[in-house]
Amino acid sequence: MASSHSDTLDLLRDRIVRMTVGAASSITQRLSTGVAEIDARLGGGLEKGTVHEFFGAGSDRQVSAKPARFVAAVLARTTGAVIWIGEETLDLCVAGVEQAGLNPGRLICVTATQASFVDLCEDVLREPGVGAVVVDSRTAPDLSTTRRLQRAAHERGATGFLLYRSAFLAGSPSHCLSATRWKIGPSTSFSLRDNPVGGAYAAEERWSIEMLSHHHGGAAGWVIDPACYETHPFSVLPEERSQHVRDDRARRSWWRSALRA
């Protein structure tokens, strides 16, 4: 969407109003991930009115196809306009969005220059009628940016999904202000399914989902089978112990004090 910052906001406001006329609003305070075990670990799902960070892993780190599809599957269970904002460019597969269950008619795609990217994301999170904003960034996060987006989300109750296409998590993740931080990538295990075309069985890739941090403390990991995305909840394999162990009490205290700063 090639226009100035203010023109972009004006166009978005017009689209959002037209998309939300007559739309029912949700009063739930949590967003289901579609995975019963993960929702239970989160106290019912991802918290609304805050921001959540997502990273790819392994060969999918730069493309972030798996985190993007996971986010789209979460948003498919919501109502309202979804604004997907890309930094400089936007590499989003419409077919993948549809496979995740998200109606493309609810989706507004926007690109912004690196200089105006964070400002636009912050402003859109504050717009009435916006249910969720996906911040599709090419650069690693910093506390100042996360704090700004977190405050904007709190003001209007929109939920931000910060999707980072970078190698930021090559080492141990630093402190963050997001409500949750996730790493999603391929698992080393595969599942065997009936293959009526090529033979008796076909190997299908599983995904590794790691909750690296949670502002209420704790970390966890799961291996899921994404084949049931479209019509069924995820099937979940036994929980794996996360390597990112934190002191829960210290993390809760740090998160609250940093957000107030």
ZARO-990071 format. One line per 8 residues: number of its first residue (from 1); for each residue x, y, z negated of N, C-alpha, C. Coordinates in steps of 0.1 Angstrom, whole numbers, plus 5000, padded with zeros to 4 digits. Atoms other than C-alpha are relative to their C-alpha. Layout:
<nodes>
NUM) X/Y/Z/X/Y/Z/X/Y/Z; ...
</nodes>
This chain:
<nodes>
1) 5009/4988/5000/5000/5000/5000/5009/5012/5000; 4990/4989/4998/5021/5029/5013/4993/5013/4997; 5005/4987/5004/5011/5061/4995/5007/5005/4988; 4994/4995/5012/5021/5084/4967/4994/4993/4988; 5005/5007/5012/5016/5073/4931/4986/5004/4997; 5014/4996/5003/4984/5094/4926/4990/4995/5010; 5009/5005/4990/4970/5084/4959/4997/4985/4998; 5001/5014/5003/4976/5047/4950/4990/4998/4989
9) 5009/5001/5011/4958/5052/4917/4985/5003/5004; 5014/4996/4996/4928/5069/4934/4994/4988/5009; 5005/5011/4992/4925/5040/4959/4996/4988/4992; 5003/5011/5009/4927/5015/4932/4988/5002/4992; 5012/4997/5008/4901/5032/4911/4987/4997/5008; 5011/5002/4992/4877/5031/4940/4997/4986/5002; 5002/5015/4998/4883/4994/4947/4995/4994/4987; 5004/5007/5013/4880/4985/4910/4985/5003/4997
17) 5014/4997/5002/4847/5003/4907/4991/4992/5008; 5009/5008/4991/4832/4986/4937/5001/4985/4996; 4999/5014/5003/4845/4952/4925/4993/4997/4987; 5005/5003/5014/4832/4955/4889/4985/5004/4999; 5014/4997/5001/4797/4968/4897/4991/4988/4998; 5008/5012/5003/4773/4943/4882/5007/4988/4995; 4992/5011/5005/4801/4921/4870/4998/4998/4985; 5002/5002/5014/4796/4905/4836/5013/5001/4993
25) 4988/4998/5007/4822/4914/4810/5001/4988/4990; 4998/5011/5010/4838/4887/4788/5003/5006/4986; 4998/4996/5014/4838/4891/4750/5010/4992/4993; 4990/5008/5007/4863/4864/4743/5013/5007/4998; 4987/4993/5004/4896/4874/4727/5012/4992/5005; 4990/5009/4995/4916/4845/4743/4998/4996/5014; 5001/5005/4986/4923/4833/4778/5005/4986/5000; 4996/5014/5000/4924/4796/4783/5010/4998/5011
33) 4990/5003/4991/4954/4782/4800/4996/4988/5009; 5005/5012/4994/4934/4751/4811/5007/4988/4995; 4993/5011/5006/4957/4729/4790/4995/5000/4985; 5006/5000/5014/4939/4719/4757/5011/5001/4990; 4989/5000/5010/4972/4712/4739/5007/5014/4998; 4993/4987/5001/4987/4746/4748/4990/5010/4994; 5009/4991/5006/4955/4764/4740/4999/4999/4984; 5000/5003/5014/4954/4747/4706/5012/5006/4993
41) 4988/4995/5006/4990/4757/4699/5000/5016/4999; 5001/4985/4999/4981/4794/4708/4988/5005/4991; 5012/4996/5008/4950/4794/4685/4988/5003/5009; 5011/4999/4992/4926/4792/4714/5003/5005/5014; 4996/4996/4987/4946/4805/4744/5009/5012/4999; 4992/4988/4999/4966/4835/4755/4992/5012/4995; 5007/4989/5006/4958/4866/4735/4998/5011/5011; 5004/4990/4991/4940/4893/4755/5005/5014/4995
49) 4997/4987/5004/4949/4930/4754/5015/5001/4996; 4985/5000/5003/4987/4923/4753/5007/4996/5012; 4993/5005/4989/5014/4912/4776/5007/4987/4997; 4994/5013/5001/5029/4878/4783/5011/4999/5011; 4989/5001/4990/5063/4871/4801/5001/4986/5005; 4998/5013/4993/5069/4843/4826/5012/5001/5009; 4988/5002/4992/5101/4831/4842/4999/4987/5007; 4998/5012/4994/5109/4805/4867/5012/4992/4994
57) 4988/5007/5005/5135/4778/4862/5005/4991/5011; 4994/5008/4990/5159/4758/4882/4999/5006/5014; 5001/4996/4986/5155/4760/4920/4989/5010/5002; 5012/4991/4998/5122/4779/4915/5002/5013/4993; 4998/4988/5008/5138/4807/4895/4997/5013/5008; 5002/4988/4992/5139/4833/4923/4986/5001/5007; 5013/5000/4993/5107/4822/4941/4988/5002/4990; 5010/4999/5010/5087/4818/4909/4986/4995/5004
65) 5013/5005/4995/5060/4798/4927/4992/4993/4989; 5007/5007/5011/5052/4777/4896/4995/5009/4990; 5006/4991/5010/5049/4805/4871/4988/5008/5007; 5011/4992/4993/5028/4825/4897/4987/4992/5001; 5012/5009/4999/5005/4795/4902/4993/4998/4987; 5005/5002/5014/5002/4790/4865/4992/5012/4996; 5007/4987/5003/4992/4827/4860/4987/5001/5008; 5012/4999/4992/4967/4825/4889/4990/4990/4994
73) 5010/5010/5005/4951/4794/4873/4994/5005/4987; 5006/4993/5012/4947/4813/4840/4990/5010/5004; 5009/4989/4995/4932/4843/4858/4988/4995/5006; 5012/5006/4994/4908/4820/4876/4989/4998/4990; 5010/5003/5010/4891/4814/4843/4995/5013/4993; 5004/4987/5005/4886/4852/4837/4990/5006/5009; 5008/4992/4992/4863/4878/4851/5006/5014/5002; 4994/4986/4998/4870/4913/4865/5011/5000/5011
81) 4990/4998/4990/4895/4928/4889/5014/4996/4995; 4987/5003/5003/4930/4914/4890/5009/5008/5009; 4990/4992/4992/4958/4938/4901/5013/4993/5000; 4986/5006/4999/4990/4921/4913/5009/5010/5007; 4991/4989/4996/5018/4947/4916/5014/4994/5002; 4987/5005/4996/5050/4938/4934/5010/5012/5000; 4989/4990/5000/5083/4957/4930/5007/4999/5014; 4994/4998/4986/5094/4968/4966/4992/4991/5010
89) 5007/5010/4991/5078/4936/4982/4992/4991/4991; 5008/5009/5007/5052/4911/4973/4999/4987/5007; 5000/5013/4994/5057/4874/4981/4990/4991/4993; 5011/5007/5007/5024/4859/4972/4992/4992/5011; 5007/5009/4991/5008/4829/4989/4985/4999/4997; 5014/5000/5002/4971/4833/4993/4994/4986/4999; 5005/5014/5001/4966/4796/4998/5003/4994/4986; 4997/5005/5014/4984/4789/4965/4991/5006/4990
97) 5009/4993/5009/4962/4815/4948/4987/4993/5000; 5013/5007/4999/4931/4797/4961/5001/4986/4994; 4999/5013/5006/4944/4763/4951/5000/5000/4985; 5000/4999/5015/4949/4776/4916/4986/5004/4995; 5013/4997/5004/4912/4785/4916/4996/5015/4999; 5003/4986/5001/4915/4823/4917/4994/5005/5014; 5006/4994/4988/4891/4840/4942/5007/5012/5005; 4993/4989/4994/4911/4862/4965/4992/5013/5000
105) 5009/4988/5000/4881/4886/4965/5001/5008/4987; 4998/4993/5013/4889/4895/4929/5014/5006/4999; 4986/4997/5000/4925/4902/4938/5003/5013/5008; 4995/4989/4993/4940/4936/4947/5015/5000/4999; 4985/5001/5000/4977/4935/4958/5005/5014/5003; 4993/4986/4999/4999/4966/4955/5015/4998/5000; 4985/4999/5001/5036/4973/4961/5004/5014/4996; 4995/4987/5005/5056/5001/4945/5015/5000/5001
113) 4986/4998/5000/5091/5014/4948/5006/4997/4987; 4993/5003/5013/5116/5005/4921/4998/5012/4991; 5000/4988/5008/5115/5041/4909/4986/5002/4993; 5013/4997/5005/5077/5042/4904/4993/4988/4995; 5006/5013/5003/5071/5005/4896/4994/5000/4986; 5004/5001/5014/5069/5007/4858/4989/5010/4997; 5011/4990/5002/5049/5039/4858/4987/4996/5005; 5013/5004/4995/5023/5025/4881/4994/4988/4992
121) 5005/5012/5008/5020/4992/4862/4994/5005/4986; 5005/4995/5012/5016/5012/4830/4986/5007/5002; 5012/4993/4997/4989/5034/4845/4988/4991/5003; 5010/5010/4996/4970/5005/4860/4995/4992/4988; 5004/5007/5013/4969/4987/4826/4990/5008/4992; 5009/4990/5008/4951/5018/4812/4987/5002/5008; 5012/4997/4992/4925/5019/4840/4988/4992/4995; 5012/5007/5004/4889/5011/4829/4996/4990/5011
129) 5005/5010/4991/4875/4979/4845/5010/4990/5005; 4989/5010/4996/4909/4962/4850/5000/4989/4989; 5000/5012/5009/4908/4927/4835/5014/4996/4997; 4987/5005/5002/4944/4918/4841/5009/5006/5011; 4990/4995/4990/4976/4931/4858/5012/4991/5000; 4988/5008/4999/5004/4909/4871/5011/5009/5004; 4988/4991/4997/5037/4928/4870/5010/4991/5006; 4992/5009/4992/5057/4910/4897/5014/5007/5002
137) 4988/4992/5000/5092/4923/4890/5013/4992/5005; 4988/5005/4995/5126/4917/4907/5012/5001/4990; 4989/4997/5009/5146/4929/4877/4997/4994/4986; 5002/5005/5013/5151/4916/4842/4994/5010/4991; 5007/4991/5008/5130/4931/4814/5009/5007/4990; 4993/4994/5011/5142/4955/4787/4989/5004/4990; 5010/4997/5011/5126/4965/4754/4992/5012/5003; 5007/4987/4998/5117/5000/4765/4988/4997/5010
145) 5010/5003/4991/5097/4987/4795/4989/4991/4994; 5010/5009/5006/5080/4959/4776/4992/5008/4990; 5008/4992/5010/5070/4984/4748/4990/5008/5007; 5010/4991/4993/5054/5008/4773/4988/4992/5005; 5011/5008/4994/5034/4980/4790/4992/4994/4988; 5007/5006/5012/5025/4965/4756/4990/5010/4995; 5008/4990/5005/5011/4998/4744/4988/5003/5009; 5010/4997/4990/4992/5004/4776/4989/4989/5000
153) 5009/5011/5000/4976/4969/4774/4991/5001/4987; 5008/4999/5012/4965/4975/4738/4990/5011/5001; 5009/4989/4999/4949/5008/4747/4986/4997/5006; 5013/5002/4993/4923/4995/4771/4996/4985/4999; 5004/5014/5002/4923/4958/4763/5003/4991/5012; 4996/5008/4988/4937/4947/4797/5011/4990/4996; 4989/5010/5003/4961/4917/4797/5010/5001/5011; 4989/4999/4990/4995/4920/4814/5007/4987/5001
161) 4992/5012/4998/5013/4891/4829/5013/5004/5007; 4987/4995/4995/5050/4900/4834/5007/4988/5007; 4994/5011/4993/5064/4877/4861/5013/5005/5006; 4986/4996/4996/5102/4880/4865/5007/4990/5009; 4993/5008/4990/5120/4867/4895/5015/5003/4999; 4986/4997/5002/5155/4868/4881/5007/4989/4992; 4992/5010/5008/5183/4848/4864/5002/5004/4986; 4999/4994/5014/5177/4866/4831/5002/4989/4990
169) 5000/5010/5010/5172/4834/4812/5011/4989/5002; 4989/5009/4998/5205/4818/4823/5006/4996/4986; 4996/5003/5014/5215/4821/4786/4988/5000/4991; 5011/5000/5010/5195/4823/4754/4993/5013/5002; 5008/4988/4998/5166/4848/4757/5002/5009/4988; 4999/4990/5010/5169/4880/4737/4987/5003/4993; 5012/4996/5006/5143/4895/4714/4991/5006/5011; 5009/4993/4991/5112/4906/4733/4988/5005/4993
177) 5011/4994/5006/5081/4926/4726/4987/4993/5005; 5012/5006/4994/5057/4904/4746/4994/4991/4989; 5006/5009/5009/5031/4883/4728/5005/4986/5001; 4994/5013/4997/5045/4852/4744/5010/5001/5011; 4991/5001/4989/5074/4843/4767/5001/4986/5004; 5000/5013/4994/5074/4813/4790/5010/4998/5010; 4992/5004/4988/5097/4794/4813/4993/4988/5006; 5008/5011/4993/5080/4772/4839/5008/4996/5012
185) 4992/5005/4989/5099/4750/4863/4997/4985/5002; 5002/5014/4997/5102/4715/4877/5005/4991/4988; 4995/5009/5010/5105/4686/4853/5009/4989/5006; 4991/5010/4994/5130/4658/4857/4992/4987/5002; 5008/5012/4999/5102/4632/4855/4989/5002/5011; 5010/5000/4990/5077/4623/4882/4989/4990/4997; 5011/5009/5002/5043/4606/4883/4997/4992/5013; 5003/5008/4989/5032/4578/4906/4985/5000/5003
193) 5014/5000/4997/4999/4581/4924/4997/4992/5013; 5003/5007/4988/4980/4561/4950/5002/5008/5012; 4997/4993/4988/4990/4570/4985/4994/4992/5011; 5006/5009/4990/4965/4556/5010/5006/5002/5014; 4994/4998/4987/4985/4570/5040/5013/4993/5001; 4987/5004/4998/5021/4563/5034/5004/4987/4992; 4996/5012/5008/5020/4533/5011/4992/4999/4987; 5008/5002/5012/5008/4521/4977/5001/5012/4991
201) 4998/4990/5010/5023/4549/4957/5008/5012/5006; 4992/4989/4996/5037/4584/4961/5005/5008/4987; 4995/4993/5011/5059/4603/4936/4996/5015/5001; 5004/4986/5001/5046/4637/4925/5007/5007/4988; 4992/4993/5010/5066/4663/4906/4991/5005/4989; 5006/4994/5012/5057/4673/4871/5007/5013/4997; 4995/4987/5003/5062/4707/4856/5005/5000/4985; 4996/4998/5014/5081/4716/4824/4996/5014/4996
209) 5005/4987/5005/5064/4744/4805/5006/5002/4986; 4994/4997/5013/5084/4760/4776/4995/5013/4995; 5003/4987/5006/5070/4786/4753/5012/5003/4992; 4988/4996/5006/5102/4803/4744/4998/5008/4987; 5002/4992/5012/5088/4827/4719/4985/5004/4999; 5014/4996/5003/5055/4837/4703/5001/5010/4988; 4998/4990/5010/5050/4869/4682/4995/4996/4987; 5004/5006/5013/5034/4848/4655/5010/4990/4995
217) 4990/5009/5003/5065/4827/4655/4999/4986/5006; 5000/5014/4995/5075/4793/4668/5003/4999/5015; 4998/5003/4986/5084/4777/4702/4996/4985/5002; 5005/5014/4997/5072/4745/4719/5002/4997/5015; 4999/5004/4986/5074/4726/4752/4991/4989/5003; 5009/5011/4995/5052/4704/4773/5005/4996/5014; 4999/5004/4986/5054/4684/4805/4986/4998/5006; 5014/5001/4995/5023/4687/4827/5000/4994/5014
225) 5002/5005/4987/5010/4671/4858/4990/5011/5007; 5008/4990/4994/4997/4700/4880/4990/4996/5011; 5008/5005/4989/4978/4678/4904/4985/5003/4997; 5014/4998/5003/4945/4685/4885/4996/5015/4999; 5003/4986/5001/4947/4723/4888/4986/5004/5004; 5011/4994/4994/4917/4728/4910/4987/4997/4993; 5014/5003/5006/4888/4710/4892/5001/4994/4986; 4999/5006/5013/4902/4695/4860/5010/5007/4992
233) 4989/4995/5008/4922/4706/4830/5013/4993/5003; 4987/5006/4998/4959/4699/4832/5000/4987/4991; 4997/5012/5009/4969/4664/4820/5014/5002/4994; 4988/4996/5007/4996/4668/4794/5007/4987/4995; 4992/5011/5006/5024/4644/4785/5004/5003/4986; 4996/4997/5014/5037/4641/4750/5009/5012/4999; 4993/4988/5002/5051/4673/4736/5015/4998/4998; 4986/5001/5002/5088/4679/4739/5005/5010/4990
241) 4995/4990/5009/5108/4696/4713/5008/5011/5007; 4993/4989/4993/5120/4730/4724/5014/5002/4994; 4986/4997/5005/5157/4739/4721/5001/5014/4994; 4999/4986/5005/5148/4775/4713/4992/5001/4987; 5006/5000/5013/5141/4772/4676/5003/5014/4993; 4999/4987/5006/5135/4805/4657/4995/5000/4986; 5006/4999/5013/5129/4816/4622/4987/5008/5001; 5013/4994/4997/5092/4823/4623/4997/5013/4992
249) 5003/4989/5009/5090/4847/4594/5008/5012/5005; 4992/4989/4995/5119/4869/4607/4995/5005/5013; 5005/4995/4987/5105/4870/4642/4988/5008/4999; 5012/4993/5002/5071/4881/4631/5003/5014/4995; 4997/4987/5006/5086/4909/4610/5007/5009/5011; 4993/4992/4990/5109/4920/4639/4991/5005/5010; 5009/4997/4989/5082/4920/4665/4991/5012/4996; 5008/4989/5004/5059/4943/4644/5007/5013/4999
257) 4992/4987/5002/5086/4968/4635/5005/5005/5013; 4995/4995/4987/5099/4970/4671/4989/5006/5008; 5012/4995/4993/5064/4976/4685/4996/5014/4995; 5003/4987/5006/5059/5005/4661/5010/5010/5002; 4989/4990/4998/5092/5021/4670/4997/5010/5010
</nodes>
